[in-house]
Amino acid sequence: MNIFMKKKKILIIIILCAILLAGMAGGVFFKTFFAENVQNRETVVVVPPGATFEQVMDTLRKHEVLKSEASFKKTAEALKYKTIRIGKYDISTCRTNLDLVRLLRRGQHYPVKFTFNNVRTVDQLVERVGHKFFFEPEELSALLQDRNYMQKYGLSDTTAVCLFIPNTYDIYYDITAEDFLNRMNDYYGQFWDEKRKQDADAIGLTPVQVATLASIVEEENMRPSEKAIIAGLYINRLNKGMLLQSDPTVKFAIGDFARKRILNADLQIDSPYNTYKYKGLPPGPIRIPEASTMDSVLHYRHHNYLYMCAKEDFSGYHNFTASAAEHARNAARYRAALNARNIKR
């Protein structure tokens, strides 16, 4: 065999070895990146703030997510998964190491549209927030009910809902519960600008008192045509030192907003929210009022009305009067209408 043939044979052997090695490497590459390695997709991988790669591995290990930890680590290293981003990752669509690393590396820093209105209590508010953000609802609930914590906003556990102005907000998903409240406080400050603060001062109320009165007005009637009238009526009673005698505050006190009829026994409940028993405004709002309703309070209708009673046609509107005798007649007609419909509670 001449020298040329020997060199050719050696070259062929080298090429074949290279192809074999490339095939083996390709197989390893495929197995590492693309082979199915996620075995438990029925879980949510939670990555908390400040987590390290090892803590992420501990979470994956705890939930038995991976078939092979070694291949996942190789993929993470190859894709430079070093910056750990917080989030709650739904891995139901992940099958390969590549799927999972891409998901975790992407992070969850994206805006969420948060819209709320028609909310009465802290519990309802927390439920409305739900799991829209990274923090747990229980974290938000604990802060809102922490009197000492809410003092940083000039509020208490009974007035915490004043911080929330119903609207639609764009808030990033990976926000903490504390920063969520800070963001709400920013919006609160935007609403309560110097002009509105001056308007509140002009009618002798603080922003919290405006929100509290607005919450009562809304529970009486959400219709724009009556809100400023109802606000003026209650301000007349406040200025005269009269009991507000608002049925919605009694419903709040007994925890039954569906009640259609307030009984004499209900009026005896010993609660600071019972405005048949205690003078002045209750300790805080009985719902989260709309911005428009607070403006209706700030610019209430001036009149001499002191009494109101739902109309007997159940239209949702009211009869207003400055006369106690006329109010008694209005109330009698309404009670008769309730009796005719057999509405007892």
LUMBA-529656 format. One line per field, with one value per residue (C-alpha): x, y, z; residue number from 1. Coordinates in steps of 0.02 Angstrom, whole numbers, plus 32768, in hexadecimal, padded with zeros to 4 digits. Each point is the difference from the previous one (the first is absolute). Layout:
% residues N
x	X,...
y	Y,...
z	Z,...
n	NUM,...
***
This chain:
% residues 345
x	8000,8050,800E,7F6E,7F88,8037,7FE0,7F56,7FD2,8036,7F99,7F66,8016,8011,7F63,7F9E,8039,7FCF,7F54,7FED,8036,7F8C,7F72,8025,800D,7F5E,7FAC,803E,7FCB,7F53,7FED,8038,7F97,7F6E,7FDB,7F6A,8042,7F6E,7F9E,7F8E,7FA6,7F70,8055,802A,80B7,800E,80A1,8004,8064,80BA,7FFB,80A0,8013,8015,7F5D,7FAA,804A,7FC0,7F51,8008,8041,7F79,7F76,805B,7FF8,8099,8032,80B7,8045,80A9,7FBB,7F99,809B,8061,7F75,7FF7,80BC,7FFF,7F73,8052,7F6E,8053,7F89,7F76,7F5A,7F72,7F57,7F80,8023,7F7B,8069,7F6F,803C,80B7,8043,80B8,808F,8000,7F47,801A,809E,7FB5,7F66,8064,807D,7F78,7FBB,7F54,801D,7F66,7F70,7F5A,7F5F,7FAF,7F4D,7F8F,7F5D,7F65,8067,7FC0,807D,80B9,7FDC,7FA7,8090,8082,7F95,7FF8,80BE,800B,809A,8018,80A9,8097,7FD0,7F81,7F55,801C,8097,7F96,7F75,807A,8045,7F55,7FC9,80A1,7FD4,80B7,8034,7F71,8036,808A,7F74,7FA4,7F7B,7FCB,7FBA,7F4F,802C,807E,7F86,800A,80A8,7FA9,7FAF,7F9A,804D,8067,80BA,8097,806C,8093,7FE3,809E,7FD2,8001,7F69,805A,8028,7F4E,7FC0,8083,7FC1,7F4C,803C,804A,7F58,7FAA,8071,7FDA,7F45,800F,805B,8006,7F5C,7F9D,8052,7FCA,7F50,7FF8,8040,7F7E,7F73,8054,8031,80A4,8022,7FD9,7F5C,7FD3,8020,7F99,7F6C,800F,7FF8,7F5A,7FBE,802A,7FA9,7F66,7FFF,8085,7F9A,805D,7F5E,7FEB,80B1,8020,7F52,801D,80AC,7FB2,7F7C,8081,806C,7F66,7FE7,80B8,7FFC,7F66,804C,7F78,8016,801D,7F86,803F,7FBE,809B,806F,7F92,800D,80BD,7FFB,7F9C,8062,7F68,8003,7F71,7F85,7F6B,7FAD,804F,7FA2,7FF7,8069,808A,8006,8033,80A4,8090,807B,805A,7FBA,7F4E,7FD5,7F58,8060,809E,800E,8071,8050,802E,80B9,8020,7FB1,7F7D,8039,8087,7FAC,8016,8063,7F61,7FA3,8088,7FF3,7F43,8024,8081,7F81,7F61,7F56,7FCF,7F4D,7F9F,7FD9,8019,7FA0,7FFB,7F9D,8001,7F6D,7F76,8009,80A9,804F,809B,7FDF,7FD3,7F86,805B,7FB9,802D,7F62,7FFE,7F44,800D,808D,7F91,7F7C,8083,8041,7F51,7FE0,80A5,7FDD,7F56,8053,807A,7F6F,7FA0,8094,8017,80B1,8029,80BF
y	8000,80A4,8097,805A,7F71,7FF7,80BA,7FF1,7F6F,8061,8097,7F95,7FB7,80AF,803B,7F68,801C,80B6,7FD2,7F7F,807D,8084,7F85,7FD4,80B8,8023,7F75,8047,80AE,7FC3,7F9E,8096,8085,7FAE,7F59,7FFF,801E,8054,7F76,8060,808B,800D,807D,80B8,8028,8094,8063,807F,80A3,7FE4,7F49,7FAD,7F7C,7F7C,8036,7FEF,7F50,7FDA,8033,7F95,7F70,8015,7FF3,7F75,8066,7FB8,7F54,8034,8090,7FF1,8020,8093,804D,7FEC,8056,808D,8018,7FFE,8080,806A,7FF6,8065,8091,7FB5,8056,7FF5,7FBC,7F76,7F97,7F8E,7F77,7F9E,8023,7FD6,7F58,8018,8052,8086,8026,800E,8069,8078,8015,801E,8072,806B,8037,8049,80BB,8030,8079,7FC0,8061,800B,8040,800A,8051,7FD3,7FC1,800C,7FAF,7FDD,7F48,8024,806F,7F7B,7F81,8075,8010,7F43,7FB3,8085,802F,7FA7,801D,7F93,804C,7FD6,8075,8092,7FD6,7FFE,80AC,804E,7FC1,8037,80A3,802D,7FDE,8066,8097,801F,8035,8063,7F79,7F72,7F52,804B,8083,7F9B,7FEF,80BE,7FE0,7FB1,806B,7F91,8004,7F99,7FFB,7FB7,7FB0,7F8C,7F4C,7FEA,8088,7FDD,801D,8094,8050,7FDE,806A,8085,8005,8012,808D,8058,7FF8,8037,8099,8027,7FFD,8063,8092,80AC,8035,7F6E,8015,80B6,7FCE,7F83,8081,807B,7F8A,7FD3,7F4D,7FA3,7F92,7F65,804C,802B,7F4B,7FC3,806F,7FD3,7F48,801E,8065,7F74,7F7E,806F,8019,7FEE,806A,80A2,8065,7FE4,7FF2,80BA,8013,7F71,8046,80A9,7FB0,7FA8,809A,8061,7F7E,8004,80BE,7FF9,7F7A,7F84,7F45,7FCD,7F6E,7FAC,7F50,7FCB,801C,7F89,7F7E,8012,7FED,7F5F,7FC1,7FE8,806E,7FA1,8035,8058,8033,8042,7FC9,8059,7F76,8025,80B5,7FC7,7FB0,804C,802D,80A3,7FE8,8009,80B3,7FEF,7FEE,8067,80B2,8034,7F99,7F4A,7FD3,7FE0,7FDE,7F78,7FE3,8042,8097,8034,809D,804E,7FE4,8054,8093,7FFF,8015,8089,805C,7FCC,804B,808C,7FEB,7FF0,7F46,7F9D,7F60,7F82,7F62,7F85,8019,7F81,7FD7,7FAA,8068,8018,80B9,805E,807C,8091,8079,807B,7FD2,7F74,7FEF,7FEE,7F83,7F98,7FFA,7FCE,7F78,7FBE,7FEF,7FA5,7F88,7FDB,7FD8,7F8A,7FAA,7FF0,7FA4,7F9A,8042,7FE2,8011
z	8000,7FCC,806F,7FAA,8023,80B5,8018,7FAD,8073,8099,7FC6,7FE7,80AF,8049,7FA5,803A,80B4,7FF4,7FBF,808A,8085,7FB7,8004,80B4,802E,7FA3,8060,80A4,7FC9,7FD0,80A1,8067,7FAB,7FA7,8051,8073,80AF,805B,8054,8076,7FA3,807B,8072,800C,801D,8077,7FFA,808F,8004,801D,7FCE,7FC3,7F79,8086,8051,7F57,7FF4,80AF,7FCA,7F63,8069,8084,7F7D,7FA1,7F61,7FA8,7FC6,7FF4,8067,7FAA,7F52,803F,804F,7F5D,7FA1,8080,7FF3,7F42,7FFA,8087,8079,8089,8022,806B,7FE3,807E,7FCF,800A,7F67,7FB8,7FB1,7FB6,7F4F,8022,7FC8,7FDE,805E,7F7A,8020,80BB,7FFC,7F82,806F,809F,7FAA,7FB2,80A9,8020,7FFB,7F9C,801F,8041,7FE5,80AB,7FFE,8097,8032,8063,8094,80B2,8076,8012,7FE6,7F5C,7FC9,8027,7FA4,7F69,8001,800F,7FAF,7F7B,8047,8049,80B5,8057,8029,80B7,8001,7FC5,807B,8092,7FD2,7FEA,80AA,8057,8056,801F,7F4D,7FB6,8068,7F80,7F8A,8084,800A,8074,7FEB,7FFB,7F7D,7F99,7F6F,7FE7,7FAD,7F6B,7F7A,7F89,7F53,7F87,8025,7FA7,8087,7FE5,8030,8069,807C,80BB,8071,8050,7F58,7FC6,8090,7FDB,7F4C,803D,8072,7F68,7FA7,80A1,8003,7F4A,8025,80A0,7FB1,8050,7FAE,8047,80AA,8000,7FCD,808E,807C,7FC3,8033,80A5,7FD3,7FEF,7F67,8069,803A,7F4C,7FCE,8095,7FD6,7F47,802D,805A,7F6E,7F86,806B,8003,7F44,7F78,7F86,7FD4,8006,80BB,8044,801B,804E,807B,802B,8025,806F,806C,800B,803C,8089,8030,800B,8070,8070,7FD1,7FF6,7F4B,8012,7F63,7FE0,7F9B,8097,8063,7F75,800A,80BD,7FF7,7F69,7F91,7F65,7FAE,8087,7FB2,80A2,80A0,809C,80A7,804C,7F81,803A,80AE,7FCA,8062,7F76,7FD8,7F50,8040,7FD6,8056,80A3,7FEA,7FC0,7F73,7F78,8020,801D,7F47,7F57,7FEF,7F4D,7F8A,7FAF,7F4B,7FDB,7FB7,80A4,8065,7F89,801D,80BA,7FE2,7F94,8058,7FD6,8077,803E,80A4,7FFA,80A0,7FDA,7F74,7FE1,7F70,7F8B,8011,7F46,801F,7F75,8068,8012,809F,8047,8053,807D,808A,8061,8081,7FEB,7F43,8016,8073,7F77,7F7E,8073,8020,7F45,7FE8,8091,7FB5,7F59,8058,8058,7F5D,7FB6,809F,8016,80B6,8000
n	1,2,3,4,5,6,7,8,9,10,11,12,13,14,15,16,17,18,19,20,21,22,23,24,25,26,27,28,29,30,31,32,33,34,35,36,37,38,39,40,41,42,43,44,45,46,47,48,49,50,51,52,53,54,55,56,57,58,59,60,61,62,63,64,65,66,67,68,69,70,71,72,73,74,75,76,77,78,79,80,81,82,83,84,85,86,87,88,89,90,91,92,93,94,95,96,97,98,99,100,101,102,103,104,105,106,107,108,109,110,111,112,113,114,115,116,117,118,119,120,121,122,123,124,125,126,127,128,129,130,131,132,133,134,135,136,137,138,139,140,141,142,143,144,145,146,147,148,149,150,151,152,153,154,155,156,157,158,159,160,161,162,163,164,165,166,167,168,169,170,171,172,173,174,175,176,177,178,179,180,181,182,183,184,185,186,187,188,189,190,191,192,193,194,195,196,197,198,199,200,201,202,203,204,205,206,207,208,209,210,211,212,213,214,215,216,217,218,219,220,221,222,223,224,225,226,227,228,229,230,231,232,233,234,235,236,237,238,239,240,241,242,243,244,245,246,247,248,249,250,251,252,253,254,255,256,257,258,259,260,261,262,263,264,265,266,267,268,269,270,271,272,273,274,275,276,277,278,279,280,281,282,283,284,285,286,287,288,289,290,291,292,293,294,295,296,297,298,299,300,301,302,303,304,305,306,307,308,309,310,311,312,313,314,315,316,317,318,319,320,321,322,323,324,325,326,327,328,329,330,331,332,333,334,335,336,337,338,339,340,341,342,343,344,345
***
